[in-house]
Structures are given as structure tokens and as C-alpha cells.
Amino acid sequence: MIDNLPFIACAILVILGLYTLTFKRNLIKIVIGLNLVESGVNLFLITLGYKSNGVAPIYTMAAKEEMVLPTPQALTLTSIVIGLATTALILSFTILIYKHYKTIDASKVRRLRE
């Protein structure tokens, strides 16, 4: 059971994020939901590359020992950078929407739908 704990945490993060994206209308809460989904996916990528008693792949003298996969770590770093840029862009749009419409409730902003 303890071996499945990271996968359970991934599923909980993604489910909470999808719930927030689906049922909340506050733009800030939508951004938080997007970040929850992103964190769940990043945790999933890191969990896939984990090996117990594994050695970091930067050691060249550890040829006899089992090494951890570096690819999920590189993908997660890239995902974190992309997520940060996406979050900054969405928050800047939220600020512009608030300045223009004086609300951050997505259902009250009618002009965006037309």
C-alpha cells in the first residue's frame, strides 16, 4: 500500500484540480485548479522515474548500481517552467479582466462569450 501512495496523491491532486476547473467560476480559483492538475502530473512523472536504492545518473563510477531515470526529471523541470509561464499569463489576463469588468466571476463576464 505504501508503494502506491504517490500514485494516490497524484490522482487526488488531479481530481481536485479538475473539480475546481469544472465547478468554480472565480478566475483565481480556476488558476489554482490548473496548478493542482499541473502538480499532480509533475508528481506522476517523478514517481514514474523513481527506483528504490537508485543512484543519481551524474555519478560515472556507479556502473554496477541501478541508476534513476533522468528523463522524467528533465520533463518535470520543463513542465514546471512552462507551468510558471502559463500561470503568469493567466493571472495577467485575470488582472486585465478585473480592471475592465470590475469582477473576477467568469459567469458575470458576458462580453467574452459574444
Secondary structure, DSSP 8 states (H G I E B T S, - for coil): -GGGHHHHHHHHHHHHHHHHHHH--BHHHHHHHHHHHHHHHHHHHHHHT--TT-B-TT-SS--SS-B--SHHHHHHHHHHHHHHHHHHHHHHHHHHHHHHHS--BTTT--TTT-
